């Protein structure tokens, strides 16, 4: 892998930027606004290779990569998957142990919570849709495949599992689940209506470190932009992590900078502006 040639603003030292989608690059309408698109191109014009780093599936993220004219790897599934956006070749993939996957699905059923199953090439839910799955599909802009039961996926490894349901129920069970799965899976939340279960120690930071190594980019030359709990590790690891001003406190707390206040749909653009004003 090779990064873009260094040019543009003299003394600009960053060579690689990882950008989250929901709440960062995408506005509340789940689209890339003109200010944010221009900010991506401004980074590229100054020698920065820009990649997407999202909790979404690779297949859901690649359309935004193409919209922006970007190439190269995409970090998907909270860092569980690194996959080339053009060829589809998998650079690295991490899966939940099958025994842990079965246990998480069983616990969801006991608590009457819907599970969304992130397979490498598919997205599955059990039985018929309900309002929580409808909400999920509206947010991400894709539909899941419906199965009679997720137990029939035994042997099809999960990159991650997502519980979607009543925020009050999820908030109540999260401490118990975090304690129970402390040595089995990492748990985080990207919306009030979800809990996400990831392979232990796998996140956007580990994936970004892998991409930086492949590109021959030093940690201090890496930018990261995000707004959520799932971005916190990436923002903390990068040489310059910038949180969106409307973001989760977990992200804001560890970020080295926060975007200036303003409309959420252009927070990323304002964050990029700060890099050239300092």
C-alpha positions in Angstrom: 0.0 0.0 0.0 1.1 3.5 -0.7 -0.3 6.8 0.6 -1.0 9.9 -1.4 1.9 12.0 -2.4 2.7 14.8 0.2 1.7 18.2 -1.1 -0.5 21.2 -0.2 0.0 23.1 3.1 3.7 23.3 4.1 4.5 21.4 7.2 1.2 19.4 7.3 2.5 16.2 8.8 -0.5 13.8 8.6 -0.6 11.0 6.0 -3.6 8.8 6.9 -7.1 9.7 8.2 -9.8 7.2 9.4 -13.3 8.7 9.3 -16.3 7.3 11.0 -19.6 7.3 9.1 -22.7 7.8 11.3 -22.6 11.0 13.2 -19.3 12.1 11.7 -19.1 11.9 7.9 -22.9 11.4 7.6 -25.3 14.0 8.8 -28.6 13.3 10.6 -30.1 12.5 7.2 -27.5 9.7 6.7 -26.0 11.5 3.7 -22.7 13.1 3.1 -23.2 16.8 2.9 -21.3 19.1 0.6 -19.2 20.6 3.3 -18.0 17.2 4.6 -17.3 16.0 1.0 -15.2 19.0 0.4 -13.3 18.4 3.7 -12.4 14.9 2.5 -11.0 16.3 -0.7 -9.1 19.0 1.2 -7.4 16.3 3.2 -6.5 14.3 0.1 -5.2 17.5 -1.6 -2.8 17.8 1.3 -1.4 14.3 0.9 -3.7 12.4 3.3 -5.0 9.0 2.4 -8.6 8.9 3.7 -10.3 5.7 4.7 -13.7 4.9 6.1 -13.9 3.3 9.6 -17.4 2.3 10.5 -19.5 0.0 12.6 -21.5 -0.7 9.5 -20.9 -3.7 7.3 -18.4 -3.5 4.5 -21.2 -3.8 1.9 -23.0 -0.9 3.5 -19.9 1.3 3.7 -18.4 0.8 0.2 -21.1 3.0 -1.4 -19.9 6.0 0.6 -16.3 5.2 -0.4 -17.2 5.2 -4.0 -19.3 8.4 -3.7 -16.2 10.2 -2.4 -13.9 8.7 -5.0 -11.8 6.9 -2.4 -9.9 3.7 -2.9 -8.2 1.1 -0.7 -9.3 -0.6 2.5 -12.4 -0.1 4.5 -12.6 -0.7 8.3 -16.0 -2.2 8.9 -17.9 -3.9 11.8 -16.1 -1.7 14.5 -12.7 -3.0 13.3 -13.7 -6.6 13.0 -13.1 -6.5 9.3 -10.7 -4.8 7.0 -11.6 -5.3 3.4 -10.5 -3.7 0.1 -13.3 -1.5 -1.3 -12.5 -2.3 -5.0 -11.5 -6.0 -5.1 -13.5 -7.1 -2.0 -10.4 -9.0 -0.8 -10.3 -9.5 3.0 -7.2 -8.0 4.6 -8.1 -9.2 8.1 -11.2 -10.6 9.8 -12.0 -11.4 13.4 -14.9 -13.5 14.6 -16.7 -14.2 17.8 -16.1 -17.7 19.1 -19.1 -19.9 18.1 -19.8 -20.9 21.7 -19.9 -17.2 22.7 -22.2 -16.4 19.7 -24.7 -19.1 20.8 -24.6 -17.8 24.4 -25.3 -14.2 23.3 -28.2 -15.2 21.1 -29.7 -17.3 24.0 -29.3 -14.4 26.4 -31.1 -12.1 23.9 -34.0 -14.5 23.7 -34.3 -14.7 27.5 -34.5 -10.9 27.7 -36.9 -10.7 24.6 -34.3 -8.7 22.7 -33.8 -8.9 18.9 -30.3 -10.0 17.7 -28.8 -8.9 14.5 -26.1 -11.3 13.2 -23.2 -9.8 11.2 -21.8 -12.5 8.9 -19.0 -11.8 6.5 -21.3 -11.5 3.5 -24.8 -11.4 5.1 -26.9 -9.7 7.7 -29.4 -11.9 9.5 -32.3 -11.6 11.9 -34.6 -14.2 13.3 -38.3 -14.5 12.4 -40.4 -11.5 11.5 -39.5 -7.9 11.8 -40.5 -5.7 14.7 -40.3 -2.0 15.3 -36.7 -2.3 16.6 -35.5 -4.0 13.4 -37.4 -1.5 11.3 -35.6 1.3 13.2 -32.3 -0.3 12.6 -32.9 -0.8 8.9 -34.0 2.8 8.5 -30.9 4.0 10.1 -28.4 1.9 8.1 -30.4 1.8 4.8 -30.3 -1.9 4.3 -32.5 -4.9 5.0 -31.6 -8.0 6.9 -32.2 -11.5 5.8 -34.9 -13.2 7.9 -34.4 -16.7 9.2 -36.7 -19.0 11.3 -34.0 -19.0 14.0 -30.4 -17.9 14.3 -29.3 -21.2 15.7 -29.3 -22.6 12.1 -26.3 -20.4 11.4 -24.1 -22.7 13.5 -20.7 -22.8 11.7 -21.2 -19.4 10.0 -19.0 -17.2 12.1 -20.2 -13.8 13.3 -18.0 -10.7 13.0 -20.3 -9.1 15.7 -23.7 -9.4 17.2 -26.0 -6.5 17.9 -28.9 -6.4 20.3 -31.7 -4.0 19.3 -34.5 -3.2 21.6 -36.1 -1.0 24.3 -33.4 1.4 25.6 -34.6 1.0 29.2 -34.2 -2.8 29.0 -30.8 -2.6 27.4 -29.6 -0.1 30.0 -30.8 -2.4 32.7 -29.1 -5.5 31.4 -25.8 -3.9 30.2 -24.0 -4.1 33.6 -24.9 -7.8 34.0 -23.9 -8.6 30.4 -20.6 -6.7 30.7 -19.7 -8.6 33.8 -20.8 -12.0 32.4 -18.9 -11.5 29.1 -15.9 -9.7 30.5 -13.6 -12.5 29.3 -15.6 -13.5 26.3 -16.5 -10.4 24.3 -16.3 -6.6 24.4 -19.6 -4.8 24.7 -20.4 -1.2 23.6 -23.3 0.9 22.5 -23.6 3.1 19.5 -27.3 4.0 19.9 -29.6 4.0 22.9 -31.4 1.1 21.3 -28.5 -1.2 20.9 -25.7 -3.2 22.5 -22.9 -4.5 20.3 -20.9 -7.6 21.1 -17.4 -7.7 19.6 -14.5 -10.2 19.7 -12.3 -9.4 22.7 -9.7 -6.7 22.1 -10.9 -6.0 18.5 -11.9 -2.4 17.7 -11.4 0.4 15.3 -8.0 1.2 16.9 -6.6 -2.2 16.3 -7.8 -2.1 12.7 -6.4 1.4 12.1 -3.0 0.3 13.5 -3.0 -2.6 11.1 -3.8 -0.3 8.1 -1.2 2.3 9.2 1.5 -0.5 9.4 0.5 -1.7 5.9 0.8 1.8 4.6 4.1 2.5 6.4 2.6 5.4 8.3 3.7 6.2 11.8 1.1 6.5 14.6 1.8 10.3 15.0 1.0 10.7 11.3 -2.5 9.3 11.7 -5.8 11.3 12.0 -9.0 9.9 13.3 -12.5 11.4 13.3 -15.5 10.1 15.3 -18.4 10.7 17.5 -19.4 7.5 19.3 -18.4 5.2 22.1 -17.1 2.8 19.3 -14.7 5.5 18.1 -13.1 6.2 21.5 -10.3 3.7 21.2 -9.5 4.9 17.7 -9.5 8.5 18.7 -7.2 7.8 21.7 -4.8 5.7 19.5 -4.4 8.1 16.6 -1.7 10.8 16.6 -4.6 13.3 16.3 -8.0 12.1 17.3 -10.8 14.6 16.8 -14.3 14.1 18.2 -17.5 15.7 16.9 -18.8 18.3 19.3 -22.2 16.6 19.4 -20.6 13.2 20.2 -20.7 10.7 23.0 -18.7 11.7 26.1 -16.6 8.6 25.8 -15.3 9.9 22.5 -15.0 13.6 23.6 -13.1 12.6 26.8 -10.2 10.8 25.0 -10.0 13.0 21.9 -7.1 15.5 21.5 -9.5 18.0 19.9 -13.2 18.5 19.5 -14.8 20.1 16.5 -16.1 23.7 16.9 -19.8 24.0 17.7 -22.3 24.1 14.9 -24.7 22.0 12.8 -24.0 18.3 13.2 -24.1 17.7 9.4 -20.9 19.8 9.0 -19.1 18.9 12.2 -16.5 16.9 10.3 -15.8 19.8 8.0 -15.3 22.1 11.0 -12.9 19.5 12.5 -10.8 19.4 9.4 -10.7 23.2 9.3 -9.1 23.2 12.7 -6.1 21.3 11.3 -5.3 24.0 8.9 -5.9 26.9 11.3 -3.3 25.8 13.9 
